[in-house]
Amino acid sequence: MTSAAARAPAARDEVTLLHLFDVLSRHRRLVVAMVLAGLLAGMAFMLLVRPTWQADMLIQLDDAGTAATTLGLPADMANLFDVKTTAAAEAQILASRRVLAGAVTRLRLHIEVLPGRWAALGVLRGWLGERVDEVVVEAFDVPAPFEGEAFRLTVLPDGRHWRLDGPGLGIPVTAAMGVEHAMETVDGPWRIKVIDRGAAPGAQFTVTRRSRLSMVAATRDQFNVQEKVRQSGVLVATLRGTDRALVTALLREIGDQYVRQSIEQRSAEAAQSLLFLDRQLPDLKRQLEAAQERYTSMTERHGIADLAEEARLALKAAAEARTQLLWLTQKREELVTRFTRHHASVTAIDRQMDAVRRQLQQVEGNVRGLPALQRQVAELTLDVRVATDLYMALLGSAQQLELVKAGQVAGARVVDMAEAGETPIAPKWPLALGMGLLGGLVLGAGLAFARDWFAGGVCEPEEIEAALGVSVLAMVPRTERQRALDVQISRGEGGGLLSGVAPDDPAVESLRSLRTALRLTRLNQQRRVVLVTGSEPGSGKSFIATNLAALLGADGLRVLLVDIDTHCGRVHEAFRLPAAPGTCEVVDGALSLDAAVHRGVAPGLDVLTQGQAPGDGVEPFAGGRLAEFLAQARFSYDAVVIDAPPVQANTNAVLFARNADLVLLVARDGHSRMGDLRESVRRLRLCGIELDCAVLNGVTPRLGRYGGRFGAYGTYGYGGYGRYGAGGRPPGRLGAWSARLRSLWRGGRRQ
């Protein structure tokens, strides 16, 4: 026992790749069913889910610079004030609540109107292509507590009036089509305006006022803006939705709102700058006129003096420096009205003004080195030139700002108008079917592994040897030929044993190996009685017993096959014999063994069927004649094979096992649970009976298992035992789980 237990650990504790493939192979029908269910779910998803459309729009940002360039500053000064707005910032503005709320309000998306009293039925009618009545609710303002509530709008019989009823109204509200209706309630003001679009009299609609904030949030979830090419100044905006026309219209409106608000912002900034220039222009004009008068007066007194080339260059440099200084001074005054004196923009201008002052001092020093008359002419000419340049520049800037203020200049433009694609982006047939296939495969594999763990039986002989401490003498494969024999027996069309009908079947070869092992190691003159039993119905112990007995008889032994399964014995069906008289009558003493035995049913084989069991719950084998019966059979035959009922289903197996020489336990591959096998061994040992060996029946070919391609044979039907049910069906999934848990609990307690 110790060597058998140490030979291999329980196969359940070892999870290998071959084992995983084996589980999937054994439960392939379940996996295929789940895969087909997944494909059907994917197809249903494609048919039931509304398609998702995507519209896109291309926006180019204006890089013309800020107000410095607009005002006409020189190039080097314009760069100082040209703080361009980044594309990331503009993308945030485009997706801002202000822009989206404007689009939602303009398209009245916060007002939901669905045809029919029941909104879902109205939508379904629209999908089916039926004519749907239509009205336009141009205004529907309700108090905040009633946002999200459904109201019923009914077109009155005259077709020119409507009636609205719902929560918060008390009595229904009636008004004319196209006329705005306003009223005051204790909850707040109401405003409603309905426009007819050919709705039939009596048509009903479900109207819901959504909050703008929720609609903006819903729109933002489906809205995306990004600059695909970095630093290109081009934004790509996309919007998704289930209504193609609505998605296109909403994205276009978002673009229009963004451009409109950009124009309004520039107009406001231009108006502020224009107000500043309007205050500066009169002073500059007076300064220009005064400079011109001083220059004219000087030329009238001294005539026109010709300046040297050096004086003209100094005059030009001084004029440019003064003009720059005046520009900076005016710009600083404008910025101080919006920022503090320590702001970065103000301090930058202060540094630039200091540099221009140093340059101007140097140029004026050169001018002061000229002769007196030339110096005076140069200074007056410089005043006139500076005043003229500054006045004309500011006058031109004022005209440009007038144009901006009028709304003709925007900070961005829509290059490609919003348009939805011709095909929806989701759902897609390949993706839906692929996800359904993958989901079905994962679910099927998970159920297969769960079923194998909770409801699966033993699969390897090492499991039985390690758990029970006995040797597995044979692994009998499944065979289709036995299934055909079972069908014939059930129909009464024939019968026979597999060993006689198909002697070359792999299952028969395995049984021959079992016969040889028994004869060489266990059967002898003193050990002749072999009891074949199982832990539960469906193990195929009658198949093993009948064919083993026939093979022993064919090997030259005189064999008696005894059926003690008084509830559901099936040995007589295999040989087409009457069920009674049999074992019950012989043990009871009503009939002798020689009179009850059916002789010569096969070469070297006699059969004793189960007989007629007494009623009223009387145990037929509880008397003292059982040992006498077996002694007589042992004396008359070389080998006695007893087909006993399952250990856990009937006590006959234990009664006969106490008088048997050899107890063989049959377990079925994938059906017999280890907990039931342990319980059967425990019951036998409580009665002083030691299990000798085991047979693994119904073996299916698996990866990593020795053996060829075996067929499959039908389950031995075993019924009549209350806790297993009738018809030979194995216990259901719940019963299998319970047995599994009981087995684990008992194993833990024994440890």
Secondary structure, 3 states (H helix, E strand, C coil): CHHHHHHCCCHHHCCCHHHHHHHHHHCHHHHHHHHHHHHHHHHHHHHHCCCEEEEEEEEEECCCCCHHHHCCCCHHHHHHHCCCCCHHHHHHHHCCHHHHHHHHHHCCCCEEEEECCCHHHHHHHHHCCCCCCCEEEEEEECCHHHCCCEEEEEECCCCCEEEEECCCCCCCEEEECCCCEEEEECCEEEEEEEEECCCCCCCEEEEEECCHHHHHHHHHHCEEEECCCCCCCEEEEEEEECCHHHHHHHHHHHHHHHHHHHHHHHHHHHHHHHHHHHHHHHHHHHHHHHHHHHHHHHHHHHCCCCCCHHHHHHHHHHHHHHHHHHHHHHHHHHHHCCCCCCCHHHHHHHHHHHHHHHHHHHHHHHHHCCCHHHHHHHHHHHHHHHHHHHHHHHHHHHHHHHHHHCCCCCCEEEEEEEEECCCCCECCHHHHHHHHHHHHHHHHHHHHHHHHHHHCCCCCHHHHHHHHCCEEEEEEECCHHHHHHHHHHHHCCCCCCHHHHCCCCHHHHHHHHHHHHHHHHCCCCCCCEEEEEECCCCCCHHHHHHHHHHHHHHCCCCEEEEECCCCCCCHHHHHCCCCCCCHHHHHHCCCCHHHHCEEEEECCEEEECCCCCCCCCCCCCCCCHHHHHHHHHHHHCCEEEEECCCCCCCCHHHHHHCCCCEEEEEEECCCCCHHHHHHHHHHHHHCCCCCCEEEEEEECCCCCCCCCCCCCCCCCCCCCECCCECCCCCCCHHHHHHHHHHHHHHHHHHC
